[in-house]
């Protein structure tokens, strides 16, 4: 009797392990910058429901070519940079930019996302070359 119980538990554990190996493992990380054109770097802005972006400041230099990409870690967010005419959201999550002038630009969340929405800001600092 005990042999059949142990066999049943072993079989169930084996099937669960096989299922987890097949379907539930996280995906392998993908190098997003590998598909970029030569001379273009990736600037990824990650937004979350903590009402913050992953960095307080993003930096670039005049002459840099970047692909600005929005990634929503949690919730639904968008970003605007008014002076650079940047509008990113889930439908249009990336945009190519070339910085021609130094300056500081405010990045803000463009989609009302909750109580902390008004304070969800960051800066893009473009430094002289």
VMD Tcl script that draws the C-alpha trace (Angstrom):
set ca {
  {0.00 0.00 0.00}
  {2.79 2.42 0.94}
  {4.58 1.65 -2.32}
  {1.53 2.78 -4.33}
  {1.20 5.99 -2.34}
  {4.90 6.76 -2.83}
  {4.61 5.89 -6.52}
  {1.61 8.23 -6.87}
  {3.40 11.08 -5.09}
  {6.54 10.57 -7.17}
  {4.51 10.54 -10.39}
  {2.60 13.70 -9.41}
  {5.84 15.48 -8.46}
  {7.46 14.42 -11.73}
  {4.52 15.67 -13.79}
  {4.48 18.98 -11.88}
  {8.23 19.39 -12.47}
  {7.83 18.63 -16.17}
  {5.00 21.16 -16.44}
  {7.04 23.87 -14.70}
  {10.05 23.22 -16.93}
  {7.90 23.37 -20.05}
  {5.54 26.27 -19.39}
  {6.32 28.24 -16.25}
  {9.98 29.21 -16.51}
  {10.62 32.90 -17.15}
  {11.70 33.86 -20.62}
  {15.37 34.32 -21.34}
  {16.51 37.93 -21.29}
  {16.70 39.50 -24.74}
  {19.38 41.99 -25.71}
  {17.15 44.77 -27.04}
  {20.09 46.82 -28.30}
  {21.28 44.03 -30.63}
  {18.69 44.93 -33.30}
  {19.46 48.67 -33.32}
  {21.02 50.32 -36.36}
  {24.72 51.11 -36.11}
  {25.42 54.25 -34.11}
  {22.08 54.17 -32.27}
  {21.94 53.41 -28.54}
  {18.95 52.33 -26.48}
  {17.55 54.65 -23.81}
  {14.91 52.66 -21.96}
  {12.46 54.43 -19.62}
  {10.76 52.00 -17.23}
  {7.53 53.20 -15.59}
  {5.83 51.53 -12.63}
  {2.79 51.87 -10.42}
  {5.05 53.24 -7.68}
  {4.52 56.48 -9.66}
  {8.19 56.72 -10.60}
  {10.41 56.16 -13.59}
  {13.39 53.86 -13.07}
  {15.82 56.83 -13.13}
  {15.52 60.36 -11.82}
  {17.69 61.57 -14.73}
  {18.53 60.22 -18.15}
  {21.67 61.58 -19.79}
  {22.83 61.96 -23.37}
  {25.23 64.16 -25.32}
  {24.69 66.44 -28.29}
  {25.08 64.33 -31.42}
  {23.88 61.11 -29.77}
  {21.36 59.05 -31.68}
  {19.07 57.10 -29.37}
  {16.04 54.91 -29.56}
  {13.87 56.08 -26.67}
  {11.76 53.16 -25.48}
  {8.95 53.11 -22.92}
  {8.55 49.95 -20.85}
  {5.65 49.62 -18.41}
  {6.83 47.46 -15.51}
  {3.42 47.70 -13.86}
  {0.32 49.65 -14.79}
  {-0.33 51.67 -17.91}
  {1.79 54.76 -18.42}
  {2.91 57.05 -21.21}
  {5.63 59.63 -21.49}
  {5.76 63.13 -22.95}
  {8.72 65.40 -23.53}
  {7.06 68.54 -24.82}
  {10.12 70.40 -26.17}
  {11.23 67.36 -28.22}
  {7.72 66.41 -29.42}
  {8.08 62.97 -27.82}
  {4.85 61.07 -27.16}
  {5.17 57.41 -26.18}
  {2.51 55.00 -24.96}
  {1.57 51.32 -25.30}
  {0.54 51.78 -28.94}
  {3.76 53.66 -29.86}
  {6.38 52.58 -27.29}
  {9.54 53.77 -29.05}
  {10.94 56.65 -31.06}
  {14.32 57.49 -32.60}
  {15.89 60.81 -31.62}
  {19.06 62.69 -32.44}
  {20.05 65.39 -29.97}
  {21.24 68.61 -31.58}
  {21.18 71.07 -28.66}
  {22.10 70.80 -25.00}
  {19.39 71.30 -22.41}
  {17.23 69.85 -19.68}
  {13.87 68.40 -20.64}
  {11.09 67.26 -18.35}
  {9.75 63.75 -18.86}
  {6.29 63.25 -17.41}
  {3.63 60.56 -17.38}
  {0.93 61.41 -19.90}
  {-1.70 58.86 -18.86}
  {-3.59 59.42 -15.57}
  {-2.37 56.42 -13.58}
  {-3.47 57.03 -10.01}
  {-2.91 59.23 -6.99}
  {0.81 59.76 -7.60}
  {0.39 60.64 -11.28}
  {1.12 64.36 -10.80}
  {4.53 63.64 -9.28}
  {5.59 61.09 -11.89}
  {8.37 63.11 -13.53}
  {11.99 62.69 -14.53}
  {14.60 64.67 -16.51}
  {16.42 64.15 -19.75}
  {19.72 66.00 -19.65}
  {21.48 66.57 -22.97}
  {25.05 67.69 -22.36}
  {27.37 69.48 -24.80}
  {29.64 67.10 -26.70}
}
mol new
graphics top color blue
foreach p $ca { graphics top sphere $p radius 0.5 }
foreach p [lrange $ca 0 end-1] q [lrange $ca 1 end] { graphics top cylinder $p $q radius 0.2 }
display resetview
